[in-house]
């Protein structure tokens, strides 16, 4: 089969997905003349979930478009903030710390540390959640309706990346960081038996998860959690 090449200009924001040797513009990609432009883009390592638009010779085209050999193609990055119908998420097993931080600021996050790829995609589709992952293989699944690659190797970076990309509405201190349930205020006397003696003497304000029963109070780690909430608030407000 004869193979020609299509010169593709990837947005700089997408270069992280390319092999170092391919981080140039334009990048001549081998093309068999039959594959779709979407397949061509993904063959270079860029998931379509990260693509904000495809342009051929100056006109927008769909991923199913078949480029003409030699035709100049541009691949745009997803615009930020990315608007989704419901800013609700499901996270893969490697993003547990990110899940807890997003729940801390009130974002609806489904997470379990024993979910395989099939189950993640099924839950994301069934519950209309955005699947967040760093696994490009999951993002390339045709059955996945909505997904996103999480950037950053550290939880702090990942947290800011998700907030910057989706700008979800925040409601700090309203979700259980353990199970995503709703928190409700509770009198100290109602939970006294489950509290350490020092906590009973020192603190007056408590909340309890309506789903799993876990009790929370503003304890020794409160200042660190307050800082995370402040960071999130600034991130989504653009300040």
Secondary structure, 3 states (H helix, E strand, C coil): CCCEEEEEEECHHHHHHCCHHHCCCCEEEEECCCCCHHHHHHHCCCCHHHEEEEEECCEEECCCCCCCCCCCEEEEECCCCCCCCCCCEEECCCCHHHHHHHHHCCCCEEECCCCCHHHHHHHHHHCCCEEEECCHHHHCCCCCCCEEECCCCCHHHHHHHHHHHHCCCCCCCCECCCCCCEEEEECHHHHHHHCCHHHHHHCCCEEEECCCCCEECCCCCHHHHHHHHHHHHHHHHCC
